[in-house]
Amino acid sequence: MTRLIDLRLGLFLAALFAVTVLAPLATTLPSTSALNLPSYLIPLMGKYLCYALLAVALDLCWGYAGILSLGHGAFFALGGYAMGMHLMREIGARGVYANPELPDFMVFLGWTELPWFWYGFDMFWFAAVMALLVPGLLAFVFGWFAFRSRVSGVYLSIITQALTFALLLAFFRNDMGFGGNNGLTDFRDVLGFSLSAPSTRIALFVLTAVALAGCMLLARAITISKAGKVLVAVRDAESRTRFLGYRVESYSVFVFTVSAMMAGLAGALYVPQVGIINPGEFAPANSIEIVVWVALGGRGTLVGAAIGALVVVALKSWLTATFPDLWLFALGGLFILVTLALPNGLLGLLDRLKPRQAKPAAEVPA
């Protein structure tokens, strides 16, 4: 089983490497070529890879530790807001109101000075650290209290969704200092490079692919370690694992925090490629959709989670453009399909379709 997982991971990373190399090259071909890739598809592909990274983050804590979080959309959004704050600060005096210190939305709302929690976001390295630290710290504090209180199962899922909804309501408020309902947008550049330049789009796409590959390797390293084996034991028999002397809550807090930091990284890479971040990213429905990605691909496989995310978001893009009223029905149908027919996801279906080798017949003594 371990060899099969590593083989699938190797094949996925090889395919990811090929796409990362070939997609930018395809944008340089003449527009008349059948192999030409329009440059506007590069950010779209980068967005898909961000979602794949988010799915891997959830699979790490749900598939291997049994922690069904309905709050990973919040960690994703927090990482996105951290990067969005830096991109807003980088606009400087080039905004509509030409204020070098305050973003345009603050000037419009009558703010006279920059809030203290915006300090430091004019530096890229600080924003990058905050994109990991803020979701990780929130997950650590939340997990510390939840897992020490032995909250698990559906109760933990409900609490994480309540946390996400609370953040949604908070970020919708204009007096929070995060742009209210409109969020943060109108980004111009990052590290001095224009976000609309094809070279910047390609660089962000490649960086997202590298981050996805790195996080998948990190997640795989965790799952095959001693800690990973304990996490699986916690998932399958928490009481027995606790009886054997393992501090179950420490392992749960660890994997929950790492998973949240991966989700924050996905959000930070998502924002400059999409060009906006608003409170809608905190919507509980987004977190439920992430669960569908992982379940469809096959939880506890890492590769399946990434594939499930890519399949569902590609289907969503096509349906919302062609039949915009059908997407929610399709999402509900996918949820029912996975629950009833694909309990082990697409990868589990592939395993069932494999021809089984016949066992050698027992020798009959003469």
SEDO-296297 format. One record per residue: residue in one letter; z, y, x of N, C-alpha, C in turn. Coordinates in steps of 0.1 Angstrom, whole numbers, padded with zeros to 4 digits, always signed. Layout:
BEGIN
AZYXZYXZYX;...
END
This chain:
BEGIN
M+0000-0012+0008+0000+0000+0000+0000+0013+0009;T+0008+0012+0019+0009+0024+0028-0005+0026+0035;R-0011+0016+0039-0025+0017+0045-0035+0023+0036;L-0034+0019+0023-0043+0023+0013-0041+0038+0011;I-0029+0043+0010-0026+0057+0008-0031+0065+0020;D-0028+0060+0032-0033+0067+0044-0048+0068+0045;L-0055+0057+0040-0069+0057+0040-0075+0067+0030;R-0069+0068+0019-0073+0078+0009-0071+0092+0014;L-0059+0094+0020-0056+0107+0026-0066+0111+0037;G-0070+0101+0045-0080+0104+0056-0093+0107+0050;L-0097+0100+0039-0110+0102+0033-0110+0116+0026;F-0099+0120+0020-0099+0133+0013-0099+0144+0023;L-0092+0143+0034-0092+0153+0045-0106+0154+0051;A-0112+0143+0053-0126+0143+0059-0136+0150+0049;A-0134+0148+0036-0143+0154+0027-0140+0169+0026;L-0127+0173+0027-0123+0187+0027-0128+0194+0039;F-0128+0187+0051-0133+0193+0063-0148+0196+0062;A-0155+0186+0056-0170+0187+0054-0173+0199+0045;V-0166+0200+0034-0168+0211+0025-0165+0225+0031;T-0154+0225+0039-0150+0237+0046-0161+0242+0056;V-0167+0233+0062-0178+0236+0072-0191+0239+0065;L-0195+0231+0055-0208+0232+0050-0209+0243+0039;A-0199+0246+0032-0200+0256+0022-0203+0270+0028;P-0196+0275+0038-0199+0288+0044-0214+0288+0050;L-0218+0277+0055-0231+0276+0061-0242+0277+0050;A-0239+0271+0038-0248+0272+0027-0250+0286+0021;T-0240+0295+0023-0242+0308+0019-0252+0316+0027;T-0254+0312+0039-0264+0319+0048-0278+0315+0046;L-0281+0304+0038-0294+0300+0036-0302+0310+0027;P-0315+0310+0028-0323+0319+0019-0320+0316+0004;S-0320+0326-0004-0317+0324-0018-0327+0315-0025;T-0339+0314-0019-0349+0305-0025-0346+0290-0022;S-0337+0288-0012-0334+0274-0009-0326+0267-0019;A-0329+0254-0021-0321+0246-0031-0307+0244-0027;L-0305+0245-0014-0291+0243-0008-0283+0256-0007;N-0289+0267-0011-0282+0280-0011-0270+0280-0020;L-0258+0285-0015-0246+0286-0023-0243+0301-0025;P-0243+0306-0037-0241+0320-0039-0227+0324-0033;S-0226+0335-0027-0213+0339-0021-0202+0341-0030;Y-0205+0344-0043-0194+0346-0053-0187+0332-0056;L-0193+0321-0052-0186+0308-0055-0175+0305-0044;I-0176+0312-0033-0166+0309-0022-0152+0312-0027;P-0149+0324-0033-0136+0327-0038-0132+0317-0049;L-0141+0313-0057-0138+0303-0068-0134+0290-0062;M-0141+0285-0052-0137+0273-0045-0123+0275-0038;G-0121+0286-0033-0108+0289-0027-0097+0288-0037;K-0100+0294-0049-0090+0293-0060-0087+0279-0064;Y-0097+0271-0064-0095+0256-0068-0086+0250-0057;L-0088+0253-0044-0080+0247-0034-0066+0251-0035;C-0064+0264-0039-0050+0268-0041-0043+0260-0052;Y-0050+0257-0063-0045+0249-0073-0042+0235-0068;A-0051+0230-0060-0049+0216-0054-0036+0216-0046;L-0033+0227-0038-0021+0228-0030-0009+0228-0039;L-0010+0236-0050+0001+0236-0060+0004+0223-0066;A-0007+0215-0069-0005+0202-0075+0002+0192-0064;V-0002+0193-0052+0005+0185-0041+0020+0189-0040;A+0023+0202-0042+0037+0206-0041+0045+0200-0052;L+0039+0200-0064+0047+0193-0076+0048+0178-0074;D+0037+0172-0069+0037+0158-0067+0048+0153-0057;L+0050+0162-0047+0060+0158-0037+0074+0157-0044;C+0078+0165-0053+0091+0164-0059+0091+0156-0071;W+0080+0155-0079+0080+0147-0091+0076+0133-0088;G+0065+0131-0080+0060+0118-0078+0069+0109-0069;Y+0076+0116-0059+0084+0108-0050+0099+0109-0052;A+0103+0120-0059+0118+0121-0061+0121+0121-0076;G+0111+0120-0085+0114+0119-0099+0119+0132-0105;I+0117+0144-0098+0121+0157-0103+0110+0163-0111;L+0109+0162-0124+0099+0168-0132+0102+0182-0134;S+0096+0191-0126+0098+0205-0127+0088+0212-0136;L+0092+0219-0145+0083+0227-0153+0084+0242-0149;G+0088+0244-0137+0090+0258-0132+0081+0261-0120;H+0072+0252-0116+0065+0255-0104+0055+0266-0106;G+0051+0269-0118+0043+0281-0120+0050+0293-0116;A+0063+0294-0117+0071+0305-0113+0071+0307-0098;F+0073+0296-0091+0073+0296-0076+0059+0301-0071;F+0049+0296-0078+0035+0300-0074+0033+0315-0077;A+0038+0320-0088+0037+0335-0091+0045+0343-0082;L+0057+0339-0078+0065+0347-0069+0058+0348-0055;G+0053+0337-0050+0045+0338-0038+0033+0348-0039;G+0027+0348-0051+0016+0357-0053+0020+0371-0054;Y+0031+0374-0060+0036+0387-0061+0040+0393-0047;A+0046+0384-0039+0049+0389-0025+0037+0393-0018;M+0026+0385-0019+0013+0390-0012+0007+0402-0019;G+0008+0402-0032+0002+0413-0040+0009+0426-0036;M+0022+0426-0034+0030+0438-0030+0025+0443-0017;H+0022+0434-0007+0016+0439+0006+0003+0445+0004;L-0006+0439-0004-0019+0444-0006-0019+0457-0013;M-0009+0460-0022-0008+0473-0028-0003+0483-0018;R+0006+0479-0009+0011+0489+0001-0001+0492+0011;E-0010+0483+0013-0020+0485+0023-0031+0495+0017;I-0031+0497+0004-0041+0506-0001-0037+0520+0004;G-0024+0523+0004-0020+0536+0009-0025+0548+0001;A-0030+0558+0008-0035+0570+0002-0049+0569-0004;R-0054+0557-0004-0068+0555-0009-0067+0552-0024;G-0055+0552-0030-0054+0550-0044-0059+0562-0053;V-0059+0560-0066-0063+0570-0075-0055+0583-0074;Y-0042+0582-0071-0033+0593-0070-0031+0598-0056;A-0037+0591-0046-0037+0595-0032-0023+0596-0027;N-0014+0588-0032+0000+0588-0027+0002+0578-0016;P+0005+0582-0004+0006+0572+0007+0018+0563+0006;E+0028+0566-0002+0040+0558-0003+0041+0550-0015;L+0036+0555-0026+0038+0548-0039+0025+0542-0044;P+0025+0530-0049+0013+0524-0056+0010+0532-0068;D-0003+0531-0072-0007+0540-0084+0001+0537-0096;F+0005+0525-0099+0012+0523-0112+0025+0529-0112;M+0032+0530-0100+0044+0537-0099+0043+0552-0102;V+0032+0558-0096+0030+0572-0098+0027+0575-0113;F+0019+0566-0119+0016+0567-0133+0028+0566-0142;L+0038+0558-0138+0050+0556-0146+0061+0566-0143;G+0059+0574-0134+0068+0585-0131+0078+0582-0120;W+0076+0571-0112+0085+0568-0101+0084+0579-0090;T+0096+0582-0085+0096+0593-0074+0098+0587-0060;E+0103+0575-0059+0105+0569-0046+0103+0554-0047;L+0100+0548-0036+0097+0534-0035+0110+0526-0037;P+0111+0516-0046+0123+0508-0048+0126+0501-0035;W+0139+0498-0033+0143+0492-0020+0137+0478-0018;F+0134+0471-0029+0129+0457-0027+0114+0457-0023;W+0108+0469-0022+0094+0470-0017+0094+0473-0002;Y+0105+0476+0004+0105+0480+0018+0101+0467+0026;G+0093+0470+0036+0089+0459+0045+0076+0453+0041;F+0072+0455+0029+0059+0449+0024+0047+0456+0029;D+0049+0466+0037+0037+0472+0043+0033+0464+0056;M+0041+0454+0060+0038+0446+0071+0034+0432+0066;F+0023+0427+0071+0017+0414+0066+0027+0403+0069;W+0032+0403+0081+0041+0391+0085+0053+0391+0075;F+0058+0402+0071+0070+0402+0063+0066+0397+0049;A+0055+0401+0044+0050+0396+0031+0048+0381+0031;A+0042+0376+0042+0040+0362+0044+0053+0354+0044;V+0063+0359+0051+0076+0353+0051+0082+0353+0037;M+0081+0364+0030+0087+0365+0017+0080+0356+0007;A+0067+0353+0009+0060+0344+0000+0065+0330+0001;L+0071+0327+0012+0077+0313+0014+0092+0314+0011;L+0099+0325+0015+0113+0326+0015+0119+0328+0000;V+0112+0336-0007+0117+0339-0021+0116+0327-0030;P+0105+0320-0031+0105+0308-0039+0114+0297-0034;G+0115+0296-0020+0124+0286-0014+0138+0289-0017;L+0142+0302-0016+0156+0305-0019+0160+0303-0033;L+0151+0307-0042+0153+0305-0056+0155+0290-0059;A+0146+0282-0054+0147+0268-0056+0159+0262-0050;F+0163+0267-0038+0176+0262-0032+0188+0265-0041;V+0189+0277-0045+0201+0281-0053+0201+0274-0066;F+0189+0273-0073+0189+0266-0086+0192+0252-0084;G+0185+0245-0074+0187+0231-0072+0202+0228-0067;W+0208+0237-0060+0222+0234-0055+0231+0233-0067;F+0230+0242-0077+0238+0241-0089+0234+0230-0098;A+0221+0228-0100+0216+0218-0110+0219+0204-0105;F+0216+0201-0092+0217+0187-0087+0232+0184-0084;R+0240+0193-0081+0254+0191-0079+0261+0188-0092;S+0255+0194-0103+0260+0191-0116+0254+0179-0122;R+0245+0172-0115+0239+0160-0119+0230+0162-0131;V+0224+0173-0132+0214+0176-0143+0201+0169-0138;S+0195+0161-0147+0183+0154-0144+0175+0151-0156;G+0163+0145-0154+0155+0141-0165+0150+0153-0174;V+0150+0151-0187+0144+0161-0196+0153+0174-0196;Y+0166+0172-0193+0174+0184-0193+0170+0193-0181;L+0167+0188-0170+0163+0196-0158+0150+0202-0161;S+0141+0195-0167+0127+0201-0171+0129+0213-0180;I+0138+0211-0190+0140+0222-0199+0146+0234-0192;I+0155+0232-0183+0161+0243-0176+0151+0250-0167;T+0143+0243-0160+0133+0249-0152+0123+0257-0160;Q+0119+0252-0172+0110+0260-0180+0117+0272-0185;A+0130+0271-0188+0137+0283-0193+0138+0294-0182;L+0140+0289-0169+0139+0298-0158+0126+0305-0157;T+0115+0298-0159+0102+0304-0158+0100+0314-0169;F+0104+0311-0181+0103+0320-0192+0111+0333-0190;A+0123+0331-0184+0131+0343-0181+0124+0352-0171;L+0118+0347-0161+0111+0355-0151+0099+0361-0158;L+0092+0354-0167+0081+0360-0174+0085+0373-0182;L+0096+0372-0189+0101+0384-0196+0105+0395-0187;A+0111+0392-0176+0116+0402-0167+0104+0409-0160;F+0094+0402-0156+0083+0408-0149+0074+0416-0159;F+0075+0413-0172+0067+0421-0181+0073+0435-0183;R+0085+0438-0179+0091+0451-0180+0086+0460-0170;N+0083+0473-0174+0078+0483-0165+0088+0487-0155;D+0101+0487-0160+0112+0492-0151+0116+0482-0140;M+0110+0470-0140+0112+0461-0129+0106+0465-0116;G+0095+0473-0117+0088+0478-0105+0078+0468-0100;F+0072+0460-0109+0061+0451-0104+0049+0452-0112;G+0047+0464-0119+0035+0467-0126+0035+0463-0140;G+0046+0458-0145+0047+0454-0159+0036+0445-0164;N+0031+0447-0176+0021+0438-0182+0008+0437-0174;N+0004+0448-0167-0008+0449-0159-0007+0442-0146;G+0005+0441-0141+0007+0434-0128+0002+0442-0117;L-0002+0436-0106-0007+0442-0094-0022+0439-0092;T-0030+0449-0090-0045+0447-0089-0051+0458-0081;D-0064+0459-0081-0072+0469-0074-0070+0468-0059;F-0069+0456-0054-0067+0454-0039-0079+0458-0032;R-0078+0463-0020-0089+0468-0012-0092+0459+0000;D-0082+0457+0008-0084+0449+0021-0071+0442+0025;V-0072+0433+0035-0061+0426+0040-0062+0426+0056;L-0052+0431+0063-0053+0432+0077-0064+0440+0082;G-0068+0450+0074-0079+0459+0077-0093+0453+0074;F-0094+0441+0068-0107+0436+0065-0109+0437+0050;S-0121+0441+0046-0124+0443+0031-0124+0430+0024;L-0117+0430+0013-0116+0417+0005-0129+0414-0002;S-0138+0424-0003-0151+0421-0009-0162+0417+0001;A-0159+0417+0014-0168+0413+0024-0170+0398+0024;P-0182+0393+0025-0184+0379+0025-0176+0372+0037;S-0175+0378+0048-0168+0372+0059-0153+0370+0056;T-0147+0380+0049-0133+0379+0045-0131+0368+0035;R-0140+0367+0026-0139+0356+0016-0140+0342+0022;I-0149+0341+0032-0150+0328+0038-0138+0325+0046;A-0132+0335+0053-0120+0333+0061-0109+0329+0052;L-0107+0335+0041-0096+0331+0031-0099+0317+0026;F-0111+0313+0023-0114+0300+0019-0111+0290+0029;V-0115+0292+0042-0111+0283+0053-0096+0282+0055;L-0089+0294+0054-0075+0294+0056-0068+0286+0045;T-0073+0286+0033-0068+0279+0022-0070+0264+0024;A-0081+0260+0029-0084+0246+0031-0075+0241+0042;V-0073+0249+0053-0064+0245+0064-0049+0243+0058;A-0045+0253+0050-0032+0252+0044-0030+0239+0035;L-0040+0236+0027-0040+0224+0019-0039+0212+0028;A-0047+0211+0038-0046+0199+0047-0033+0198+0054;G-0028+0210+0059-0015+0210+0066-0003+0206+0057;C-0003+0210+0044+0007+0207+0035+0007+0192+0031;M-0005+0187+0029-0007+0173+0026-0002+0164+0037;L-0004+0168+0050+0001+0160+0061+0016+0162+0062;L+0021+0174+0059+0036+0176+0059+0042+0167+0048;A+0036+0167+0036+0042+0160+0025+0041+0145+0029;R+0030+0140+0035+0029+0126+0038+0040+0123+0049;A+0042+0131+0059+0052+0129+0069+0066+0128+0063;I+0069+0136+0052+0082+0135+0046+0083+0122+0038;T+0073+0118+0031+0074+0106+0023+0075+0093+0031;I+0069+0093+0043+0070+0080+0051+0083+0080+0060;S+0090+0091+0060+0102+0092+0068+0114+0085+0061;K+0125+0084+0068+0137+0078+0062+0141+0086+0049;A+0140+0100+0050+0143+0108+0039+0134+0105+0027;G+0121+0103+0030+0112+0099+0019+0116+0087+0012;K+0120+0077+0020+0124+0064+0014+0136+0066+0005;V+0145+0075+0009+0157+0077+0001+0153+0084-0012;L+0143+0094-0011+0139+0101-0023+0133+0091-0033;V+0125+0081-0028+0120+0071-0037+0131+0063-0044;A+0141+0060-0036+0153+0053-0041+0160+0061-0052;V+0161+0074-0049+0167+0083-0059+0159+0083-0072;R+0146+0083-0071+0137+0083-0082+0138+0070-0090;D+0139+0059-0084+0139+0046-0090+0153+0041-0095;A+0163+0045-0087+0177+0040-0090+0187+0050-0084;E+0189+0061-0091+0198+0072-0085+0212+0067-0084;S+0217+0060-0094+0231+0056-0094+0234+0046-0082;R+0224+0037-0080+0226+0027-0070+0225+0034-0056;T+0216+0044-0055+0215+0051-0042+0228+0059-0039;R+0233+0065-0049+0246+0072-0048+0257+0062-0044;F+0257+0051-0050+0267+0041-0047+0267+0036-0032;L+0255+0036-0027+0253+0032-0013+0257+0042-0003;G+0261+0054-0008+0267+0064+0001+0258+0076+0004;Y+0246+0076-0001+0237+0087+0002+0241+0099-0007;R+0240+0111-0001+0242+0124-0009+0229+0127-0016;V+0228+0122-0028+0216+0123-0036+0212+0138-0038;E+0222+0146-0041+0219+0160-0044+0214+0168-0031;S+0218+0164-0019+0212+0170-0007+0197+0167-0006;Y+0194+0155-0008+0180+0151-0007+0171+0158-0018;S+0177+0159-0030+0170+0165-0041+0168+0180-0038;V+0178+0186-0033+0177+0201-0030+0166+0203-0019;F+0166+0194-0009+0157+0195+0002+0143+0195-0003;V+0139+0184-0010+0125+0182-0015+0121+0193-0025;F+0130+0197-0033+0128+0207-0043+0125+0221-0036;T+0132+0224-0026+0130+0236-0018+0117+0236-0011;V+0114+0225-0004+0101+0224+0003+0089+0225-0006;S+0091+0219-0018+0080+0219-0028+0078+0233-0033;A+0089+0241-0035+0087+0254-0040+0081+0263-0030;M+0084+0261-0017+0078+0269-0006+0063+0267-0006;M+0059+0254-0007+0044+0251-0008+0038+0258-0020;A+0044+0258-0031+0039+0265-0043+0038+0280-0040;G+0048+0286-0033+0047+0300-0030+0035+0303-0020;L+0033+0294-0011+0022+0295-0002+0008+0295-0010;A+0007+0286-0019-0005+0285-0027-0007+0299-0035;G+0004+0304-0040+0003+0317-0047-0001+0328-0038;A+0004+0328-0026+0000+0339-0016-0014+0338-0012;L-0020+0327-0011-0034+0325-0008-0043+0328-0020;Y-0037+0326-0032-0045+0328-0044-0048+0342-0047;V-0038+0351-0045-0040+0365-0050-0051+0372-0043;P-0052+0372-0030-0063+0380-0024-0077+0374-0027;Q-0078+0362-0031-0091+0356-0035-0095+0359-0050;V-0084+0360-0058-0087+0363-0072-0087+0378-0075;G-0078+0385-0068-0078+0400-0069-0068+0405-0079;I-0059+0397-0084-0049+0402-0094-0038+0392-0095;I-0026+0397-0098-0014+0389-0101-0007+0396-0112;N-0004+0389-0123+0003+0396-0134+0013+0386-0140;P+0022+0390-0149+0032+0381-0154+0027+0369-0162;G+0014+0369-0165+0009+0358-0172+0009+0345-0164;E+0010+0346-0150+0011+0335-0142+0025+0327-0143;F+0035+0334-0149+0048+0328-0152+0048+0320-0165;A+0037+0321-0173+0037+0314-0186+0041+0300-0185;P+0050+0295-0193+0054+0281-0193+0042+0271-0194;A+0032+0275-0202+0020+0267-0203+0013+0264-0190;N+0014+0273-0181+0008+0271-0168+0015+0259-0160;S+0028+0259-0161+0036+0249-0154+0033+0235-0161;I+0031+0235-0174+0028+0222-0181+0014+0218-0176;E+0005+0227-0175-0008+0223-0170-0008+0217-0156;I+0001+0222-0148+0002+0216-0134+0006+0201-0135;V+0016+0199-0144+0020+0185-0147+0008+0176-0151;V-0001+0181-0159-0012+0174-0164-0021+0171-0152;W-0023+0181-0143-0031+0178-0131-0026+0166-0123;V-0013+0166-0120-0007+0156-0112-0008+0142-0119;A-0005+0142-0132-0005+0130-0140-0019+0124-0141;L-0029+0133-0143-0042+0128-0144-0047+0122-0131;G-0044+0128-0119-0049+0123-0107-0041+0110-0102;G-0028+0110-0106-0019+0099-0102-0008+0104-0094;R+0004+0104-0100+0016+0110-0093+0021+0100-0083;G+0027+0105-0072+0031+0097-0062+0020+0093-0052;T+0009+0100-0052-0002+0097-0043-0006+0108-0034;L-0002+0121-0038-0006+0133-0031-0021+0136-0032;V-0030+0126-0028-0044+0128-0029-0048+0128-0044;G-0042+0120-0052-0045+0120-0066-0041+0133-0073;A-0030+0139-0069-0026+0152-0074-0037+0163-0071;A-0041+0163-0059-0052+0173-0055-0064+0171-0063;I-0069+0158-0064-0081+0155-0072-0079+0158-0086;G-0068+0155-0092-0065+0159-0106-0066+0174-0108;A-0061+0182-0099-0061+0196-0101-0076+0201-0100;L-0084+0196-0091-0098+0200-0089-0106+0196-0101;V-0103+0184-0107-0111+0180-0119-0108+0188-0131;V-0095+0191-0133-0091+0198-0145-0095+0213-0145;V-0093+0219-0133-0097+0233-0132-0112+0235-0133;A-0119+0226-0127-0134+0227-0129-0138+0225-0143;L-0132+0215-0150-0134+0213-0164-0131+0226-0172;K-0119+0232-0169-0115+0244-0176-0125+0255-0174;S-0130+0257-0162-0139+0268-0159-0152+0266-0167;W-0157+0253-0168-0169+0250-0176-0167+0252-0191;L-0156+0247-0196-0153+0248-0210-0151+0262-0215;T-0143+0270-0207-0140+0283-0211-0152+0292-0211;A-0162+0289-0203-0174+0296-0202-0184+0292-0213;T-0184+0279-0216-0194+0273-0225-0188+0272-0239;F-0176+0267-0241-0170+0265-0254-0156+0271-0253;P-0154+0284-0253-0141+0290-0250-0130+0285-0260;D-0133+0281-0272-0123+0278-0282-0118+0263-0280;L-0124+0256-0272-0121+0241-0271-0112+0238-0259;W-0109+0247-0251-0101+0243-0239-0087+0238-0242;L-0080+0244-0251-0066+0240-0254-0067+0226-0261;F-0077+0223-0269-0078+0210-0274-0081+0200-0264;A-0090+0204-0254-0093+0195-0243-0080+0192-0234;L-0072+0202-0232-0060+0200-0224-0051+0191-0231;G-0049+0193-0245-0041+0184-0252-0046+0169-0252;G-0059+0168-0253-0065+0155-0252-0063+0148-0239;L-0064+0156-0228-0061+0150-0215-0047+0145-0214;F-0038+0153-0220-0023+0149-0219-0022+0136-0227;I-0028+0134-0238-0027+0122-0246-0033+0110-0239;L-0045+0113-0233-0052+0103-0225-0044+0097-0214;V-0038+0106-0206-0030+0102-0195-0018+0094-0199;T-0012+0099-0210+0000+0092-0215-0003+0078-0220;L-0013+0076-0227-0016+0064-0234-0025+0054-0225;A-0035+0060-0219-0045+0051-0212-0044+0051-0197;L-0039+0062-0191-0039+0063-0177-0025+0066-0171;P-0016+0057-0173-0002+0060-0169-0001+0062-0154;N-0010+0056-0146-0011+0058-0132-0022+0067-0127;G-0028+0074-0136-0038+0084-0132-0052+0078-0128;L-0060+0086-0123-0074+0082-0119-0073+0072-0108;L-0065+0074-0098-0064+0065-0087-0059+0052-0091;G-0049+0052-0101-0045+0039-0106-0056+0032-0114;L-0065+0039-0121-0076+0033-0127-0085+0027-0117;L-0088+0033-0106-0096+0027-0096-0090+0014-0090;D-0077+0014-0089-0071+0002-0084-0073-0010-0094;R-0072-0006-0107-0074-0017-0117-0088-0022-0118;L-0098-0013-0115-0112-0017-0115-0116-0025-0103;K-0108-0025-0093-0112-0033-0081-0113-0048-0084;P-0123-0055-0080-0123-0069-0082-0112-0076-0074;R-0105-0084-0080-0094-0091-0074-0099-0104-0067;Q-0094-0106-0055-0098-0117-0047-0091-0130-0053;A-0099-0140-0055-0094-0152-0061-0085-0159-0050;K-0073-0164-0055-0064-0171-0046-0070-0184-0042;P-0068-0188-0029-0074-0201-0025-0067-0212-0033;A-0075-0222-0037-0069-0233-0045-0060-0242-0036;A-0049-0246-0042-0040-0255-0034-0046-0268-0031;E-0043-0272-0019-0049-0284-0014-0042-0296-0021;V-0050-0306-0025-0045-0318-0032-0043-0329-0021;P-0031-0334-0020-0030-0345-0010-0038-0357-0013;A-0043-0363-0003-0052-0375-0005-0043-0386-0010;
END
